[in-house]
Amino acid sequence: MNVYAISDLHLPGGNLKPMDIFGPHWANHFARVEADWRARVRDGDVVLLPGDTCWAMQLSGALEDLAAIGALPGRKVLLRGNHDYWWSSISRVRSALPEGMAALQHDAVRFGDAVICGARGWLCPGSAPLPAEDAKIYARELVRLSLSLAAADKLCGQGPVWRIAMLHYPPFADKDQPTEVTALLSRYGVADAVYGHLHGAGLTGAFAGEMDGVRYHQVSCDGLGFSLYRLQRRNASA
């Protein structure tokens, strides 16, 4: 079983929003993602989609895009991003998903020996404190991440398990400085964490590498050249 990740697909959600307004490299971007996906992913593989899947404002507007993703090979795990306004109650989202797709919220899923958890996250406090409203949201997202990590713990059981965390927002404020988010991931023995949200110039400052035992991967689709990113497993951890 291979595990891939790609974030921020920004599919139109029925609005026909042209993504090439953000640069010519976005022209027909999903066709390129789809071609790469079909060439590499097999039915037993897993694809992680950590947020900003489509622009729809209502769940009904997201159904066509969800169906397009559902028709691609592999099992998919979705996470809510800051632009996923269509994501309503988790029960409604899950009932609308095509077969073979899962949505994370305060919980975790297991495929074989891979356990996947995560939360959207928010802006992290760094060298400058967050405004009060952002600090409130950040604290709430820490709780949500804790719930998901605890749920993952229950799924791990005995034996070697590959623990993977999905985040939408970067778990850093300053490029390579630890935060409460990174501390949580390390404490729960996460091996790999994927995140998106960043685009364009923001990608140049994205941290990718290992910190306190966790390997971090930036997987926004434009930063990947609209190809899926394959996670490489190292020695298993219990």
C-alpha positions, 0 to 999 in steps of 0.5 A, a space after each residue: 500500500 502506497 500513501 500519497 498526498 495533495 492539498 488545495 485542489 481548489 476545484 470549482 464547486 459549480 462556480 467555474 472559478 478560473 484558477 489561472 487568474 492566480 497564474 498560467 501554471 494553474 490552467 487546466 490544473 485538475 486535468 494534470 492532477 488526474 493524469 498523474 493520479 491515474 498513472 500512479 495510484 492503485 485501488 489499494 493505495 491511500 490519497 490524503 487531501 488536507 483541505 481546500 478541496 473546492 470552492 463550493 459554498 454549499 454541500 450540494 455545490 461540492 457533489 460534482 467535484 467530490 464525485 470526480 475525486 471519488 472516481 479516481 483510484 485509491 481510498 481518499 481521506 479528506 480534511 477541511 480547509 479554510 476555503 471549504 465552506 461547503 463542509 457542513 455537519 460531519 454527518 452530512 459530509 460523510 453521507 454525501 461522500 462517494 464510496 471509498 472516501 473518508 472525512 476526518 473530524 475529531 477522529 482517525 482512520 486506519 488502512 492496513 498498518 497506517 493510521 491517519 489523523 489530523 485537524 485543520 489547524 490555524 495561524 500559529 503564534 510565533 515571534 509576535 502574539 496572535 490577535 485575540 480572535 486568532 488565538 481563540 481559534 488556534 486554541 480550539 484547533 489544538 483541542 481538535 487535534 488532540 482529540 484526533 491524535 487520541 483517537 488514532 492512539 486507540 486504533 493503533 493497538 499492538 504492533 508496528 503502525 505508521 502514524 500520519 497526521 494531516 493539517 491544512 495550515 502549516 504547523 509553524 509560524 516562524 519557518 523552523 520553530 516548534 509550536 504547540 502543534 508540533 509538540 503534540 505531534 511529537 508527543 503522540 509519535 506521529 511519523 509524518 505530517 502533511 500540510 497545505 494552505 501555502 501558495 506562490 511566494 509562501 511556498 519558498 518559506 515552507 518548512 520541509 524536513 524533520 523536527 523532534 522525530 516528525 517528518 513534515 511535508 508541504 503538499 499544496 498542489 501548485 508546489 508539487 507541480 500538480 503531481 501527487 506526493 508519495 510518502 516514504 515510510 521509514 522504520 515503523 513505530 509502535 
